[in-house]
Amino acid sequence: MRKQGGAGLGMVMLIVVMAVVLVLVARSWREVGADAVAVTAPDLSTTVNDHGTGAGEELRNGGLPNLDVMRNETQAHSEELREALESTE
C-alpha cells in the first residue's frame, strides 16, 4: 500500500465550502448593516417611548428611571386590572 501525501480532495472541498459560507455571511451582514446603523443612531427621542411613565424622558436626559416609582405604578395598575376583572365576573 502506498502512503498518500498532500491534502487531497477533502482539503479542496473544505476550502470551497468555507468560501461559500463566507460569501453567504457577507451578503447577510450587508443586508442587516443598514438596520443596525438605524437602531444605534444617537437620536433616542424617536426610539424611546415612555408609555406615560416618564421613563423615556429620563433615558433621553441620560439618567435611569426610578425603579421604586415604576414598581408602585405597576402595582397600582395590577390592582386596577384585578378589580376590573373581579367586577366582570
N, C-alpha and C positions, 0 to 999 in steps of 0.2 A: 504494500500500500504506500502510496506516495503522499507525503505531508504537503498540504496546500499552504502557500504563503500568500500574504496580502489580505485585503479586506473582503474582496469578493462581492457578490451581488447583494448580500444583506446590507452592507455598508452603503452601497449606492441607493438602495431603496429607503434606508433610514434618512439619508440626506434629502431625497426627493420629498418624502413625507414631511419632514421638518420644514422644507421650503414652502410647501403648500399651506401648512398650518400658519407659518409666519405671514404669508400673503393674506390669508383669511382674517387673522387677528389684526393686521394693519388696516384692512378695509373696515372692519367693525369699529376699530379705535377712531378712525376718521369720522365715521357717522355719529359716534357718541360725543366726540370732541366739542361740537357746537353746543350741545345741550349742557355739557359740563361747564363750559365757559359762562353760559347764561345763569346757571344755578349759583356759581361762585361770584357773580357780579356783586360789587360793593353796595349797590343800591338796595338796602334792606327794606326801605319804605314800601316797596311794591310786593315784597315777598313774605313779610311777617304780618299776619293778620292777628289782631289782639282779641278777637271774638268777644269784645265787650268787657274784658277783664283788665285792660291796660297793660298786659304783659308785652304786647308788641311795641308799645311806646317805650317801655323800659329797655327793651332789647335794642331799639333804634338809637337810644341815647347811650348805649354802651354798658348798661347795667344788667342785672339779673332780676327777674320778678321776685316779689316777696312770696315765698312759699307758704308762709302762715296765712296770708290773706287769700291765696289761691285755695288752700285747703278748706278754709272757712266758707268760701264761696261755693266750693264743690259740695261740701256737706249740706249747705243750705239748699242748693239745687237738688241734691239727692232727696232731701226731706220733702221738698215741694213735689217732686215726682212721686214719692211714696204716698203722700197724701192724695195726690190726684189719682193714683192707681187705686187706692182704697175707696175713694169716693165713687169710682166707676163700678165697683164690684157689687 
